[in-house]
C-alpha cells in the first residue's frame, strides 16, 4: 500500500522549488544551444564567403546537429509548434 503524499506547505514548496530549478536548468541549456547555433551559422556564412568547401561542410554538419538538438528539446517540451525549426 502506498503512503499518502504529504500535503503540508513545506512539501509543496519543496516540489515547486525543484520544478523551478529544473526549468531554470533547461532554459539555460536551451539558451546555450541557441547561442551555439547562431555562432555556427555565422561561421558557416564566413566559410561560404571565402568559398572554403571543407569548412562549409563541417560547419553545416555541426549546425545540423545543433538544430536537431533544438528540435528534440522542442518536442520534449511540446513547444515545436511555436518554433520555426
Biopython code that builds the backbone (N, CA, C, O; Angstrom):
import numpy as np
from Bio.PDB.StructureBuilder import StructureBuilder

atoms = [
    (1, "UNK", "N", (0.836, -1.181, 0.000)),
    (1, "UNK", "CA", (0.000, 0.000, 0.000)),
    (1, "UNK", "C", (0.883, 1.247, 0.000)),
    (1, "UNK", "O", (1.806, 1.368, 0.806)),
    (2, "UNK", "N", (0.590, 2.162, -0.904)),
    (2, "UNK", "CA", (1.364, 3.401, -0.992)),
    (2, "UNK", "C", (0.986, 4.324, 0.157)),
    (2, "UNK", "O", (-0.171, 4.403, 0.572)),
    (3, "UNK", "N", (1.992, 5.010, 0.648)),
    (3, "UNK", "CA", (1.701, 6.001, 1.675)),
    (3, "UNK", "C", (1.179, 7.261, 1.000)),
    (3, "UNK", "O", (1.599, 7.593, -0.109)),
    (4, "UNK", "N", (0.269, 7.961, 1.660)),
    (4, "UNK", "CA", (-0.276, 9.180, 1.048)),
    (4, "UNK", "C", (0.809, 10.244, 0.909)),
    (4, "UNK", "O", (1.738, 10.327, 1.713)),
    (5, "UNK", "N", (0.660, 11.053, -0.134)),
    (5, "UNK", "CA", (1.607, 12.146, -0.344)),
    (5, "UNK", "C", (1.401, 13.199, 0.727)),
    (5, "UNK", "O", (0.268, 13.520, 1.089)),
    (6, "UNK", "N", (2.505, 13.735, 1.233)),
    (6, "UNK", "CA", (2.353, 14.812, 2.214)),
    (6, "UNK", "C", (1.709, 16.041, 1.564)),
    (6, "UNK", "O", (1.999, 16.371, 0.414)),
    (7, "UNK", "N", (0.878, 16.677, 2.277)),
    (7, "UNK", "CA", (0.202, 17.871, 1.754)),
    (7, "UNK", "C", (0.547, 19.118, 2.558)),
    (7, "UNK", "O", (-0.109, 20.151, 2.427)),
    (8, "UNK", "N", (1.579, 19.017, 3.387)),
    (8, "UNK", "CA", (1.938, 20.197, 4.180)),
    (8, "UNK", "C", (2.588, 21.240, 3.281)),
    (8, "UNK", "O", (3.068, 20.907, 2.198)),
    (9, "UNK", "N", (2.610, 22.485, 3.711)),
    (9, "UNK", "CA", (3.145, 23.570, 2.869)),
    (9, "UNK", "C", (4.625, 23.379, 2.508)),
    (9, "UNK", "O", (5.046, 23.790, 1.426)),
    (10, "UNK", "N", (5.408, 22.771, 3.381)),
    (10, "UNK", "CA", (6.825, 22.603, 3.090)),
    (10, "UNK", "C", (7.053, 21.583, 1.974)),
    (10, "UNK", "O", (7.954, 21.753, 1.153)),
    (11, "UNK", "N", (6.248, 20.538, 1.942)),
    (11, "UNK", "CA", (6.365, 19.558, 0.860)),
    (11, "UNK", "C", (6.008, 20.193, -0.478)),
    (11, "UNK", "O", (6.678, 19.959, -1.484)),
    (12, "UNK", "N", (4.963, 20.986, -0.481)),
    (12, "UNK", "CA", (4.563, 21.659, -1.721)),
    (12, "UNK", "C", (5.628, 22.668, -2.149)),
    (12, "UNK", "O", (5.929, 22.787, -3.337)),
    (13, "UNK", "N", (6.193, 23.389, -1.194)),
    (13, "UNK", "CA", (7.249, 24.354, -1.519)),
    (13, "UNK", "C", (8.466, 23.627, -2.082)),
    (13, "UNK", "O", (9.076, 24.091, -3.045)),
    (14, "UNK", "N", (8.816, 22.509, -1.496)),
    (14, "UNK", "CA", (9.951, 21.720, -1.975)),
    (14, "UNK", "C", (9.723, 21.270, -3.420)),
    (14, "UNK", "O", (10.623, 21.367, -4.255)),
    (15, "UNK", "N", (8.539, 20.789, -3.702)),
    (15, "UNK", "CA", (8.199, 20.349, -5.056)),
    (15, "UNK", "C", (8.275, 21.524, -6.038)),
    (15, "UNK", "O", (8.829, 21.393, -7.129)),
    (16, "UNK", "N", (7.723, 22.654, -5.647)),
    (16, "UNK", "CA", (7.716, 23.841, -6.502)),
    (16, "UNK", "C", (9.133, 24.338, -6.763)),
    (16, "UNK", "O", (9.457, 24.724, -7.886)),
    (17, "UNK", "N", (9.973, 24.333, -5.743)),
    (17, "UNK", "CA", (11.364, 24.777, -5.896)),
    (17, "UNK", "C", (12.116, 23.840, -6.836)),
    (17, "UNK", "O", (12.887, 24.294, -7.681)),
    (18, "UNK", "N", (11.898, 22.546, -6.692)),
    (18, "UNK", "CA", (12.556, 21.583, -7.590)),
    (18, "UNK", "C", (12.122, 21.791, -9.032)),
    (18, "UNK", "O", (12.960, 21.769, -9.934)),
    (19, "UNK", "N", (10.852, 21.990, -9.266)),
    (19, "UNK", "CA", (10.357, 22.233, -10.622)),
    (19, "UNK", "C", (10.959, 23.514, -11.192)),
    (19, "UNK", "O", (11.343, 23.556, -12.361)),
    (20, "UNK", "N", (11.042, 24.560, -10.366)),
    (20, "UNK", "CA", (11.628, 25.821, -10.793)),
    (20, "UNK", "C", (13.097, 25.625, -11.186)),
    (20, "UNK", "O", (13.542, 26.122, -12.221)),
    (21, "UNK", "N", (13.841, 24.899, -10.351)),
    (21, "UNK", "CA", (15.264, 24.664, -10.624)),
    (21, "UNK", "C", (15.438, 23.876, -11.916)),
    (21, "UNK", "O", (16.320, 24.189, -12.715)),
    (22, "UNK", "N", (14.613, 22.861, -12.130)),
    (22, "UNK", "CA", (14.687, 22.081, -13.364)),
    (22, "UNK", "C", (14.387, 22.954, -14.580)),
    (22, "UNK", "O", (15.053, 22.836, -15.609)),
    (23, "UNK", "N", (13.400, 23.818, -14.468)),
    (23, "UNK", "CA", (13.053, 24.713, -15.577)),
    (23, "UNK", "C", (14.169, 25.720, -15.856)),
    (23, "UNK", "O", (14.450, 26.030, -17.014)),
    (24, "UNK", "N", (14.798, 26.224, -14.811)),
    (24, "UNK", "CA", (15.912, 27.160, -14.997)),
    (24, "UNK", "C", (17.079, 26.464, -15.694)),
    (24, "UNK", "O", (17.706, 27.038, -16.584)),
    (25, "UNK", "N", (17.367, 25.239, -15.290)),
    (25, "UNK", "CA", (18.459, 24.490, -15.902)),
    (25, "UNK", "C", (18.159, 24.220, -17.377)),
    (25, "UNK", "O", (19.025, 24.404, -18.232)),
    (26, "UNK", "N", (16.948, 23.790, -17.671)),
    (26, "UNK", "CA", (16.558, 23.533, -19.054)),
    (26, "UNK", "C", (16.627, 24.816, -19.881)),
    (26, "UNK", "O", (17.092, 24.803, -21.020)),
    (27, "UNK", "N", (16.170, 25.903, -19.313)),
    (27, "UNK", "CA", (16.226, 27.191, -20.004)),
    (27, "UNK", "C", (17.672, 27.576, -20.323)),
    (27, "UNK", "O", (17.965, 28.060, -21.416)),
    (28, "UNK", "N", (18.556, 27.362, -19.377)),
    (28, "UNK", "CA", (19.973, 27.668, -19.579)),
    (28, "UNK", "C", (20.551, 26.805, -20.709)),
    (28, "UNK", "O", (21.263, 27.314, -21.575)),
    (29, "UNK", "N", (20.249, 25.514, -20.701)),
    (29, "UNK", "CA", (20.747, 24.624, -21.752)),
    (29, "UNK", "C", (20.223, 25.028, -23.127)),
    (29, "UNK", "O", (20.966, 25.025, -24.108)),
    (30, "UNK", "N", (18.945, 25.375, -23.190)),
    (30, "UNK", "CA", (18.372, 25.803, -24.467)),
    (30, "UNK", "C", (19.016, 27.095, -24.955)),
    (30, "UNK", "O", (19.299, 27.240, -26.144)),
    (31, "UNK", "N", (19.245, 28.022, -24.050)),
    (31, "UNK", "CA", (19.890, 29.283, -24.417)),
    (31, "UNK", "C", (21.295, 29.041, -24.955)),
    (31, "UNK", "O", (21.692, 29.638, -25.956)),
    (32, "UNK", "N", (22.048, 28.166, -24.292)),
    (32, "UNK", "CA", (23.389, 27.841, -24.770)),
    (32, "UNK", "C", (23.341, 27.203, -26.154)),
    (32, "UNK", "O", (24.167, 27.510, -27.013)),
    (33, "UNK", "N", (22.376, 26.319, -26.368)),
    (33, "UNK", "CA", (22.253, 25.649, -27.655)),
    (33, "UNK", "C", (21.893, 26.635, -28.757)),
    (33, "UNK", "O", (22.442, 26.573, -29.857)),
    (34, "UNK", "N", (20.974, 27.539, -28.461)),
    (34, "UNK", "CA", (20.592, 28.565, -29.443)),
    (34, "UNK", "C", (21.786, 29.459, -29.768)),
    (34, "UNK", "O", (22.036, 29.769, -30.933)),
    (35, "UNK", "N", (22.517, 29.871, -28.740)),
    (35, "UNK", "CA", (23.712, 30.692, -28.963)),
    (35, "UNK", "C", (24.727, 29.954, -29.832)),
    (35, "UNK", "O", (25.349, 30.545, -30.715)),
    (36, "UNK", "N", (24.886, 28.658, -29.574)),
    (36, "UNK", "CA", (25.823, 27.864, -30.361)),
    (36, "UNK", "C", (25.361, 27.752, -31.820)),
    (36, "UNK", "O", (26.178, 27.824, -32.738)),
    (37, "UNK", "N", (24.057, 27.577, -32.027)),
    (37, "UNK", "CA", (23.522, 27.523, -33.395)),
    (37, "UNK", "C", (23.783, 28.832, -34.136)),
    (37, "UNK", "O", (24.161, 28.821, -35.308)),
    (38, "UNK", "N", (23.583, 29.944, -33.461)),
    (38, "UNK", "CA", (23.829, 31.243, -34.084)),
    (38, "UNK", "C", (25.304, 31.405, -34.445)),
    (38, "UNK", "O", (25.634, 31.912, -35.518)),
    (39, "UNK", "N", (26.188, 30.972, -33.545)),
    (39, "UNK", "CA", (27.637, 31.048, -33.796)),
    (39, "UNK", "C", (28.002, 30.171, -34.997)),
    (39, "UNK", "O", (28.750, 30.595, -35.877)),
    (40, "UNK", "N", (27.471, 28.958, -35.024)),
    (40, "UNK", "CA", (27.763, 28.055, -36.143)),
    (40, "UNK", "C", (27.239, 28.609, -37.462)),
    (40, "UNK", "O", (27.874, 28.445, -38.504)),
    (41, "UNK", "N", (26.080, 29.264, -37.418)),
    (41, "UNK", "CA", (25.528, 29.866, -38.638)),
    (41, "UNK", "C", (26.455, 30.961, -39.152)),
    (41, "UNK", "O", (26.705, 31.051, -40.354)),
    (42, "UNK", "N", (26.964, 31.792, -38.248)),
    (42, "UNK", "CA", (27.906, 32.845, -38.657)),
    (42, "UNK", "C", (29.188, 32.237, -39.233)),
    (42, "UNK", "O", (29.713, 32.721, -40.236)),
    (43, "UNK", "N", (29.688, 31.173, -38.593)),
    (43, "UNK", "CA", (30.894, 30.519, -39.086)),
    (43, "UNK", "C", (30.654, 29.881, -40.458)),
    (43, "UNK", "O", (31.530, 29.917, -41.322)),
    (44, "UNK", "N", (29.488, 29.308, -40.652)),
    (44, "UNK", "CA", (29.156, 28.726, -41.955)),
    (44, "UNK", "C", (29.130, 29.815, -43.023)),
    (44, "UNK", "O", (29.680, 29.640, -44.111)),
    (45, "UNK", "N", (28.489, 30.939, -42.706)),
    (45, "UNK", "CA", (28.405, 32.041, -43.663)),
    (45, "UNK", "C", (29.792, 32.609, -43.977)),
    (45, "UNK", "O", (30.065, 32.991, -45.115)),
    (46, "UNK", "N", (30.661, 32.664, -42.971)),
    (46, "UNK", "CA", (32.031, 33.141, -43.209)),
    (46, "UNK", "C", (32.773, 32.179, -44.135)),
    (46, "UNK", "O", (33.482, 32.612, -45.044)),
    (47, "UNK", "N", (32.613, 30.880, -43.908)),
    (47, "UNK", "CA", (33.254, 29.878, -44.772)),
    (47, "UNK", "C", (32.695, 29.958, -46.188)),
    (47, "UNK", "O", (33.416, 29.761, -47.166)),
    (48, "UNK", "N", (31.408, 30.248, -46.281)),
    (48, "UNK", "CA", (30.764, 30.392, -47.590)),
    (48, "UNK", "C", (31.326, 31.598, -48.339)),
    (48, "UNK", "O", (31.540, 31.553, -49.551)),
    (49, "UNK", "N", (31.558, 32.669, -47.597)),
    (49, "UNK", "CA", (32.039, 33.895, -48.249)),
    (49, "UNK", "C", (33.457, 33.739, -48.791)),
    (49, "UNK", "O", (33.828, 34.401, -49.761)),
    (50, "UNK", "N", (34.251, 32.865, -48.168)),
    (50, "UNK", "CA", (35.611, 32.643, -48.677)),
    (50, "UNK", "C", (35.682, 31.368, -49.529)),
    (50, "UNK", "O", (36.755, 30.949, -49.963)),
    (51, "UNK", "N", (34.516, 30.770, -49.752)),
    (51, "UNK", "CA", (34.399, 29.585, -50.615)),
    (51, "UNK", "C", (35.285, 28.420, -50.155)),
    (51, "UNK", "O", (35.939, 27.759, -50.961)),
    (52, "UNK", "N", (35.284, 28.189, -48.837)),
    (52, "UNK", "CA", (36.035, 27.065, -48.250)),
    (52, "UNK", "C", (35.066, 25.893, -48.103)),
    (52, "UNK", "O", (34.353, 25.784, -47.105)),
    (53, "UNK", "N", (35.051, 25.019, -49.112)),
    (53, "UNK", "CA", (34.078, 23.931, -49.150)),
    (53, "UNK", "C", (34.207, 22.965, -47.974)),
    (53, "UNK", "O", (33.199, 22.514, -47.430)),
    (54, "UNK", "N", (35.436, 22.644, -47.579)),
    (54, "UNK", "CA", (35.628, 21.722, -46.453)),
    (54, "UNK", "C", (35.075, 22.307, -45.159)),
    (54, "UNK", "O", (34.374, 21.627, -44.409)),
    (55, "UNK", "N", (35.393, 23.565, -44.905)),
    (55, "UNK", "CA", (34.906, 24.223, -43.698)),
    (55, "UNK", "C", (33.383, 24.383, -43.751)),
    (55, "UNK", "O", (32.700, 24.205, -42.742)),
    (56, "UNK", "N", (32.866, 24.714, -44.911)),
    (56, "UNK", "CA", (31.405, 24.835, -45.064)),
    (56, "UNK", "C", (30.727, 23.513, -44.730)),
    (56, "UNK", "O", (29.724, 23.492, -44.017)),
    (57, "UNK", "N", (31.264, 22.421, -45.237)),
    (57, "UNK", "CA", (30.668, 21.110, -44.984)),
    (57, "UNK", "C", (30.706, 20.767, -43.496)),
    (57, "UNK", "O", (29.726, 20.267, -42.943)),
    (58, "UNK", "N", (31.839, 21.038, -42.853)),
    (58, "UNK", "CA", (31.973, 20.757, -41.414)),
    (58, "UNK", "C", (31.000, 21.599, -40.590)),
    (58, "UNK", "O", (30.339, 21.088, -39.686)),
    (59, "UNK", "N", (30.917, 22.887, -40.908)),
    (59, "UNK", "CA", (30.024, 23.776, -40.157)),
    (59, "UNK", "C", (28.562, 23.429, -40.408)),
    (59, "UNK", "O", (27.729, 23.558, -39.511)),
    (60, "UNK", "N", (28.247, 22.990, -41.619)),
    (60, "UNK", "CA", (26.879, 22.587, -41.943)),
    (60, "UNK", "C", (26.486, 21.361, -41.116)),
    (60, "UNK", "O", (25.377, 21.292, -40.586)),
    (61, "UNK", "N", (27.407, 20.391, -41.009)),
    (61, "UNK", "CA", (27.123, 19.200, -40.188)),
    (61, "UNK", "C", (26.929, 19.591, -38.725)),
    (61, "UNK", "O", (25.999, 19.115, -38.074)),
    (62, "UNK", "N", (27.796, 20.448, -38.210)),
    (62, "UNK", "CA", (27.679, 20.892, -36.817)),
    (62, "UNK", "C", (26.366, 21.643, -36.604)),
    (62, "UNK", "O", (25.699, 21.467, -35.585)),
    (63, "UNK", "N", (26.010, 22.466, -37.558)),
    (63, "UNK", "CA", (24.757, 23.220, -37.464)),
    (63, "UNK", "C", (23.552, 22.282, -37.517)),
    (63, "UNK", "O", (22.578, 22.482, -36.790)),
    (64, "UNK", "N", (23.611, 21.274, -38.361)),
    (64, "UNK", "CA", (22.522, 20.295, -38.439)),
    (64, "UNK", "C", (22.336, 19.567, -37.114)),
    (64, "UNK", "O", (21.206, 19.344, -36.681)),
    (65, "UNK", "N", (23.445, 19.193, -36.464)),
    (65, "UNK", "CA", (23.372, 18.519, -35.165)),
    (65, "UNK", "C", (22.763, 19.454, -34.122)),
    (65, "UNK", "O", (21.931, 19.042, -33.313)),
    (66, "UNK", "N", (23.181, 20.697, -34.152)),
    (66, "UNK", "CA", (22.671, 21.686, -33.205)),
    (66, "UNK", "C", (21.163, 21.892, -33.394)),
    (66, "UNK", "O", (20.408, 21.945, -32.423)),
    (67, "UNK", "N", (20.748, 22.004, -34.629)),
    (67, "UNK", "CA", (19.321, 22.194, -34.906)),
    (67, "UNK", "C", (18.512, 20.949, -34.535)),
    (67, "UNK", "O", (17.373, 21.060, -34.080)),
    (68, "UNK", "N", (19.098, 19.767, -34.730)),
    (68, "UNK", "CA", (18.421, 18.533, -34.327)),
    (68, "UNK", "C", (18.239, 18.505, -32.804)),
    (68, "UNK", "O", (17.209, 18.052, -32.306)),
    (69, "UNK", "N", (19.232, 18.986, -32.080)),
    (69, "UNK", "CA", (19.120, 19.058, -30.619)),
    (69, "UNK", "C", (17.980, 19.981, -30.205)),
    (69, "UNK", "O", (17.215, 19.666, -29.294)),
    (70, "UNK", "N", (17.875, 21.113, -30.876)),
    (70, "UNK", "CA", (16.774, 22.035, -30.577)),
    (70, "UNK", "C", (15.427, 21.407, -30.913)),
    (70, "UNK", "O", (14.455, 21.578, -30.178)),
    (71, "UNK", "N", (15.374, 20.689, -32.013)),
    (71, "UNK", "CA", (14.128, 20.043, -32.418)),
    (71, "UNK", "C", (13.698, 19.008, -31.384)),
    (71, "UNK", "O", (12.524, 18.938, -31.021)),
    (72, "UNK", "N", (14.648, 18.206, -30.912)),
    (72, "UNK", "CA", (14.342, 17.207, -29.881)),
    (72, "UNK", "C", (13.870, 17.888, -28.601)),
    (72, "UNK", "O", (12.885, 17.466, -27.995)),
    (73, "UNK", "N", (14.564, 18.925, -28.197)),
    (73, "UNK", "CA", (14.165, 19.646, -26.982)),
    (73, "UNK", "C", (12.771, 20.240, -27.133)),
    (73, "UNK", "O", (11.978, 20.216, -26.191)),
    (74, "UNK", "N", (12.471, 20.770, -28.309)),
    (74, "UNK", "CA", (11.149, 21.356, -28.548)),
    (74, "UNK", "C", (10.066, 20.281, -28.465)),
    (74, "UNK", "O", (8.987, 20.521, -27.922)),
    (75, "UNK", "N", (10.355, 19.106, -29.000)),
    (75, "UNK", "CA", (9.371, 18.024, -28.935)),
    (75, "UNK", "C", (9.164, 17.556, -27.510)),
    (75, "UNK", "O", (8.036, 17.278, -27.104)),
    (76, "UNK", "N", (10.238, 17.466, -26.747)),
    (76, "UNK", "CA", (10.131, 17.056, -25.345)),
    (76, "UNK", "C", (9.312, 18.066, -24.557)),
    (76, "UNK", "O", (8.511, 17.695, -23.699)),
    (77, "UNK", "N", (9.514, 19.333, -24.849)),
    (77, "UNK", "CA", (8.820, 20.398, -24.111)),
    (77, "UNK", "C", (7.474, 20.754, -24.735)),
    (77, "UNK", "O", (6.783, 21.650, -24.249)),
    (78, "UNK", "N", (7.096, 20.061, -25.808)),
    (78, "UNK", "CA", (5.828, 20.337, -26.502)),
    (78, "UNK", "C", (5.718, 21.782, -26.969)),
    (78, "UNK", "O", (4.658, 22.400, -26.871)),
    (79, "UNK", "N", (6.833, 22.314, -27.481)),
    (79, "UNK", "CA", (6.796, 23.690, -27.975)),
    (79, "UNK", "C", (7.153, 23.764, -29.442)),
    (79, "UNK", "O", (7.354, 24.860, -29.964)),
    (80, "UNK", "N", (7.238, 22.630, -30.130)),
    (80, "UNK", "CA", (7.701, 22.622, -31.503)),
    (80, "UNK", "C", (6.828, 23.458, -32.422)),
    (80, "UNK", "O", (7.329, 24.001, -33.407)),
    (81, "UNK", "N", (5.543, 23.579, -32.133)),
    (81, "UNK", "CA", (4.687, 24.389, -32.995)),
    (81, "UNK", "C", (4.969, 25.878, -32.853)),
    (81, "UNK", "O", (4.585, 26.668, -33.715)),
    (82, "UNK", "N", (5.642, 26.266, -31.764)),
    (82, "UNK", "CA", (5.978, 27.675, -31.544)),
    (82, "UNK", "C", (7.299, 28.062, -32.202)),
    (82, "UNK", "O", (7.629, 29.245, -32.284)),
    (83, "UNK", "N", (8.057, 27.067, -32.671)),
    (83, "UNK", "CA", (9.372, 27.320, -33.242)),
    (83, "UNK", "C", (9.368, 27.051, -34.723)),
    (83, "UNK", "O", (8.593, 26.235, -35.222)),
    (84, "UNK", "N", (10.234, 27.740, -35.417)),
    (84, "UNK", "CA", (10.395, 27.520, -36.846)),
    (84, "UNK", "C", (11.683, 26.751, -37.052)),
    (84, "UNK", "O", (12.707, 27.327, -37.422)),
    (85, "UNK", "N", (11.632, 25.428, -36.809)),
    (85, "UNK", "CA", (12.844, 24.596, -36.925)),
    (85, "UNK", "C", (12.655, 23.628, -38.064)),
    (85, "UNK", "O", (13.545, 22.827, -38.348)),
]
sb = StructureBuilder()
sb.init_structure("model")
sb.init_model(0)
sb.init_chain("A")
sb.init_seg("    ")
for serial, (resi, resn, name, xyz) in enumerate(atoms, 1):
    if name == "N":
        sb.init_residue(resn, " ", resi, " ")
    sb.init_atom(name, np.array(xyz, "f"), 0.0, 1.0, " ", f" {name:<3s}", serial, name[0])
structure = sb.get_structure()
